[in-house]
């Protein structure tokens, strides 16, 4: 019968696979034995620190059980946990992913001093006053009036875009890159695409060139534009 905790070598280091059908207490016992044996085998005048990836298969471990794993490793001076992964996700994470992949229609007024945060892509139909901020984790399609700050790719996703007329905006941001539009003489209209180029600076193009600007996004929408 296979031990509930098994060591596997990978190209990136070491992984410990926990049997998702075994009892949790049996896994803890097996993990102790495994680490004891490894400590004996790796004992030397200059022992090396090893960080392990823990894989739990189809079992989603509770915070308490994950903490118990950390406590077990704390008994071994040169062993630590790099990350704990599984093939399942929490309901909260599932909802976050679904939200991230949705296109939200936002039709509201964002006034001076207000910040509106949205997960996923946004079709913006409202108005952002000077001093207001629309902060979006995905792409932003602007059909409304933006006179404040607009950001795509919050907080640091540089593969997102702002599409539309934002010539009245105080500032545009994508990920961590930003530009104050008062300092530019760019021609911006409804067909403008703002993106981060290969030099990691904001750049401007047209919807007709979307295939060249962001091939991945172009393919996701079916490659329906000429460019």
MOJO-V401208 format. One record per pair of residues at least 6 apart in sequence whose C-alpha atoms are under 7 Angstrom apart, sorted by the first residue. I is the first residue (numbers start at 1). J is the second residue. D is the distance in Angstrom with one decimal. If there is no record, write none. Layout:
i/j/d
I/J/D
I/J/D
This chain:
i/j/d
3/30/6.5
4/18/5.6
4/19/4.8
4/22/6.2
4/26/6.9
4/27/5.1
4/30/6.0
5/16/6.4
5/17/5.7
5/18/4.7
5/19/6.5
5/27/6.0
5/30/5.5
5/31/5.5
6/16/5.5
6/17/5.2
6/18/6.6
7/15/5.9
7/16/4.6
7/17/6.4
8/14/5.9
8/15/5.1
8/16/6.0
9/15/6.2
14/52/5.4
14/53/6.4
15/52/5.5
15/53/4.6
15/54/5.8
16/52/6.7
16/53/6.2
16/54/5.0
16/55/6.2
17/54/6.1
17/55/4.9
17/56/6.3
18/27/6.8
18/55/6.1
18/56/5.1
19/56/6.8
20/56/6.0
20/57/5.7
20/58/6.0
20/59/5.3
48/78/6.5
49/78/4.4
49/79/5.9
50/78/6.2
50/79/5.0
50/80/6.4
51/79/5.9
51/80/4.7
51/81/5.3
51/82/5.1
52/80/6.2
52/81/5.0
52/82/5.3
53/81/6.2
53/82/5.3
53/83/5.1
53/84/6.0
54/83/6.1
54/84/4.6
54/85/6.2
55/84/5.9
55/85/5.0
55/86/5.7
56/85/6.2
56/86/4.9
57/86/4.9
57/87/5.4
58/86/6.2
58/87/5.3
58/88/5.9
59/86/6.8
60/86/6.6
60/88/6.2
70/81/6.9
73/79/6.2
73/80/5.7
99/119/6.2
99/120/5.9
100/119/5.1
100/120/3.7
101/120/5.4
102/120/5.6
102/121/6.2
103/120/6.2
103/121/4.6
103/122/5.3
103/123/6.8
104/121/6.1
104/122/4.7
104/123/6.1
105/122/5.8
105/123/4.8
105/124/6.1
106/122/6.7
106/123/6.2
106/124/5.0
106/125/6.0
106/126/6.6
107/124/6.2
107/125/4.7
107/126/4.3
108/126/4.6
108/127/6.4
109/126/5.6
109/127/4.8
109/128/6.0
110/127/6.2
110/128/4.7
110/129/6.0
110/132/5.6
111/128/6.3
111/129/5.1
111/132/5.1
112/129/5.8
112/130/5.7
112/131/4.2
112/132/4.4
113/131/5.5
113/132/5.3
114/132/5.1
114/133/6.3
115/132/6.1
115/133/4.7
115/134/6.0
116/133/6.3
116/134/5.0
116/135/6.0
117/134/6.3
117/135/4.8
117/136/5.8
118/135/6.4
118/136/4.9
118/137/6.5
119/136/6.0
119/137/5.1
119/138/6.7
120/136/6.8
120/137/5.5
120/138/4.6
121/138/4.4
121/139/4.7
121/140/5.9
122/139/6.4
122/140/4.9
122/141/6.2
123/140/6.0
123/141/4.7
123/142/6.2
124/141/6.0
124/142/5.0
124/143/5.8
124/144/5.8
125/142/6.7
125/143/5.1
125/144/4.2
126/144/4.9
126/145/6.4
127/144/5.7
127/145/4.7
127/146/5.7
128/145/6.3
128/146/4.7
128/147/5.5
128/148/5.5
129/146/6.7
129/147/5.1
129/148/5.3
130/147/5.0
130/148/4.1
130/170/7.0
131/148/5.2
132/148/5.0
132/149/6.2
133/148/6.0
133/149/4.7
133/150/5.8
134/149/6.3
134/150/4.9
134/151/6.3
135/150/6.1
135/151/4.8
135/152/6.4
135/154/6.3
136/151/5.9
136/152/4.9
136/153/6.1
136/154/5.6
137/152/5.7
137/153/4.3
137/154/4.3
137/155/6.8
138/152/5.7
138/153/5.1
138/160/6.0
139/152/5.4
139/153/6.7
139/160/5.2
139/161/5.0
139/162/5.9
140/152/6.0
140/161/6.5
140/162/4.8
140/163/6.2
141/162/6.1
141/163/4.9
141/164/6.0
142/163/6.0
142/164/4.8
142/165/6.4
143/164/6.6
146/166/5.8
146/168/6.1
146/169/5.2
147/168/5.0
147/169/4.0
147/170/5.9
148/169/5.1
148/170/5.0
148/171/6.7
149/169/6.1
149/170/5.7
149/171/4.8
149/172/5.9
150/171/6.6
150/172/5.1
150/173/6.2
151/172/5.8
151/173/4.4
151/174/5.5
152/160/6.0
152/161/6.1
152/162/6.3
152/173/6.3
152/174/4.8
152/175/6.5
153/160/5.3
153/174/5.4
153/175/4.7
154/175/5.4
155/175/5.4
155/176/6.9
156/175/3.8
156/176/5.3
157/175/4.7
158/174/5.9
158/175/4.9
158/196/6.0
159/196/6.9
160/174/6.7
160/195/6.7
161/174/6.9
161/193/6.7
161/194/5.6
161/195/4.9
162/193/5.9
162/194/5.1
162/195/6.8
163/191/6.9
163/192/5.7
163/193/4.5
163/194/6.3
164/189/6.2
164/190/4.2
164/191/5.6
164/192/5.3
164/193/6.6
165/188/5.9
165/189/4.4
165/190/4.4
165/192/6.5
166/188/6.8
167/188/5.5
169/181/6.7
170/180/5.9
170/181/6.0
170/182/6.9
171/178/6.9
171/179/5.7
171/180/4.4
171/181/5.7
172/178/5.6
172/179/5.6
172/180/6.7
173/179/6.6
174/195/7.0
174/196/7.0
177/201/6.4
177/202/6.5
178/202/6.9
191/206/5.5
191/207/5.3
192/204/6.8
192/205/5.8
192/206/4.7
192/207/6.2
193/204/5.7
193/205/5.0
193/206/5.3
193/207/6.0
194/202/6.8
194/203/5.8
194/204/4.7
194/205/6.5
195/202/5.6
195/203/5.4
195/204/6.4
196/202/4.5
196/203/5.8
197/203/6.0
208/225/6.4
208/226/5.8
208/227/5.0
209/227/4.6
210/218/6.3
210/227/6.6
211/218/5.3
211/227/5.8
